[in-house]
Amino acid sequence: MAVNYQPPLAYFLDEFPNGFDPASMLHGEKEVAIARVRALDIPVWLGKRDQSGAQRSRDKSFVRMQVLEVRSGSASVGKTYEVYFGDWNHEMIYPLTPDQLARDYFVVMYFDPTDGKQRLVGFPINSTQHRDWLAKRSEYWRSQHKR
């Protein structure tokens, strides 16, 4: 394994993030909430085609999601949030296919006072989970090109 290996991250979780302590967030995050949500669209990638010499955004992706239930913290049930997520140093998984977008997920979200954006917290996943998601993504993309 490479010395600088960073595990892939999931931002939309199938299960409640047991053991997550909002107090562990030490960078000034505000309004931390754990909620059950549904993504309303396919996430939008915020990178550009050619990144050479360009300043890239802090986040990889953006998505609109609706809060269905709040388990802890401050979020409003029924409200649509525009959230940013994705660390450039990690691969990630997120809802993409129609069946994935039709499902509910748990997220940990927070308000970042440095730029006024809502963000999601990523959780490490194993390589098998990442490979499975990549396979589903590839199958979905292939199905879109057959039309």
Solvent accessible surface area in square Angstrom, and as a share of the most:
residue,aa,sasa,rsa
1,M,205,0.92
2,A,73,0.56
3,V,150,0.86
4,N,129,0.66
5,Y,99,0.38
6,Q,85,0.38
7,P,42,0.26
8,P,8,0.05
9,L,18,0.09
10,A,4,0.03
11,Y,9,0.03
12,F,10,0.04
13,L,24,0.12
14,D,97,0.50
15,E,134,0.60
16,F,62,0.26
17,P,13,0.08
18,N,129,0.66
19,G,84,0.81
20,F,40,0.17
21,D,78,0.40
22,P,56,0.35
23,A,75,0.58
24,S,68,0.44
25,M,36,0.16
26,L,146,0.73
27,H,158,0.71
28,G,41,0.39
29,E,36,0.16
30,K,108,0.46
31,E,102,0.46
32,V,25,0.14
33,A,1,0.00
34,I,8,0.04
35,A,0,0.00
36,R,68,0.25
37,V,0,0.00
38,R,89,0.32
39,A,4,0.03
40,L,68,0.34
41,D,60,0.31
42,I,75,0.38
43,P,14,0.09
44,V,83,0.47
45,W,137,0.48
46,L,52,0.26
47,G,14,0.13
48,K,132,0.56
49,R,245,0.89
50,D,97,0.50
51,Q,49,0.22
52,S,90,0.58
53,G,91,0.88
54,A,53,0.41
55,Q,176,0.78
56,R,114,0.42
57,S,45,0.29
58,R,135,0.49
59,D,7,0.04
60,K,24,0.10
61,S,2,0.02
62,F,42,0.17
63,V,2,0.01
64,R,92,0.34
65,M,0,0.00
66,Q,62,0.27
67,V,0,0.00
68,L,56,0.28
69,E,52,0.23
70,V,42,0.24
71,R,114,0.42
72,S,47,0.30
73,G,54,0.52
74,S,64,0.41
75,A,22,0.17
76,S,58,0.38
77,V,99,0.57
78,G,42,0.40
79,K,101,0.43
80,T,55,0.32
81,Y,20,0.08
82,E,102,0.46
83,V,0,0.00
84,Y,44,0.17
85,F,2,0.01
86,G,8,0.07
87,D,52,0.27
88,W,53,0.19
89,N,110,0.56
90,H,29,0.13
91,E,104,0.47
92,M,15,0.07
93,I,28,0.14
94,Y,40,0.15
95,P,2,0.01
96,L,10,0.05
97,T,10,0.06
98,P,87,0.54
99,D,96,0.50
100,Q,14,0.06
101,L,34,0.17
102,A,63,0.49
103,R,103,0.38
104,D,48,0.25
105,Y,12,0.04
106,F,22,0.09
107,V,0,0.00
108,V,0,0.00
109,M,1,0.01
110,Y,18,0.07
111,F,60,0.25
112,D,9,0.05
113,P,64,0.40
114,T,112,0.65
115,D,65,0.33
116,G,44,0.43
117,K,71,0.30
118,Q,30,0.13
119,R,8,0.03
120,L,9,0.05
121,V,27,0.16
122,G,21,0.20
123,F,41,0.17
124,P,93,0.59
125,I,21,0.11
126,N,86,0.44
127,S,57,0.37
128,T,72,0.42
129,Q,87,0.39
130,H,22,0.10
131,R,143,0.52
132,D,77,0.40
133,W,17,0.06
134,L,53,0.26
135,A,62,0.48
136,K,110,0.47
137,R,62,0.23
138,S,40,0.26
139,E,109,0.49
140,Y,37,0.14
141,W,116,0.41
142,R,138,0.50
143,S,49,0.32
144,Q,62,0.28
145,H,156,0.70
146,K,166,0.70
147,R,224,0.82
